[in-house]
Amino acid sequence: MKKLSKSDHLKIFSYMLKIRRFEERSAQLYGMGHIGGFCHLYIGQEAVVVGVLMTIHKNDSVVTTYRDHGHMIARGLDPKKNNFYGGHGIVGAQVPIGTGIAFTHKYNGDKNICRTYIGDGAMNNGQVFEAFNLAALWELPVLYIIENNKYGMGTSVDRAAAGSDLYKRGEAFGIKGEIVDGMNVYSVIKAADKAGEYVRSGKGPYILEVQTYRYRGHSMSDPAKYRTKDELEEYKNSDPIEIVRAEILKKKLATESELEKISKEIIEEVKAAADFALESKFPSSEELYTDVYI
């Protein structure tokens, strides 16, 4: 892994903070009735996506779950250039899709890999194991990233998944893997870099179980009463953004005032984005039929 530069550290801090502020603003707008349907926030898990995407190559692919706002922010918000294949609402459905994308990379011989994110709640679903089997059988260039945030909706992993480590589910297929501290972005970068190079070298799939924690409920309609305040506070004491802030200050890569300036700029950027959305007109009713049949 290459040594992180000053600009790398500040990029990590900026992206993680932008995701946090974007999600907080989304929660506000949801509460005010401006956002309908479901809203799944990424607050607390920022180190996962930013850490992994610090190791990505330009034309690598990404597919993920419905908790996906942070993924787009970390990739630059332009799916046309970044091979982002979306966040999928059916639990576990993105795993066969990501495996198929990896098959395309191998078929085309382009040396790119597909990073496929999986929630811990999907790890008991059959299509996940079908995908693992084919990925191992055909030595596909896919890096599976299990975002283990301790709860599948409202059920703790300990009550839903037999066995101690989720990444070991791949051992039956000969897929190597490891556990990573998902609250520390630097640990994620190191592990994701090693895993990515393993997959890119043609050795087949690899699994990273990134142990993280979401500070909010499963969605905005979830009060998260199934966990204790002490547990939540324990994880907040290891806030991933504060870990980065402390590292930057320790290495004297920026001052408190410089980081505060970045913070204020991000708040203004997110506010401008929200204002743009609120002031924009709704699409016409005819758009309901666009691309439905063709």
Secondary structure, DSSP 4 states (H G I P E B T S, - for coil): -PPP-HHHHHHHHHHHHHHHHHHHHHHHHHHTTSS-S-----TT-HHHHHHHHTT--TT-EEEEES--HHHHHHHTS-HHHHTEEEEESSTTTHHHHHHHHHHHHHHHT----EEEEEEGGGTT-HHHHHHHHHHHHTT--EEEEEEE-SEETTEEHHHH--SS-GGGGGGGGT-EEEEEETT-HHHHHHHHHHHHHHIIIII--EEEEEE---SS-SSTT---TTS-HHHHHHHHTT-HHHHHHHHHHHTTSS-HHHHHHHHHHHHHHHHHHHHHHHHSPPPPGGGGGTTT--
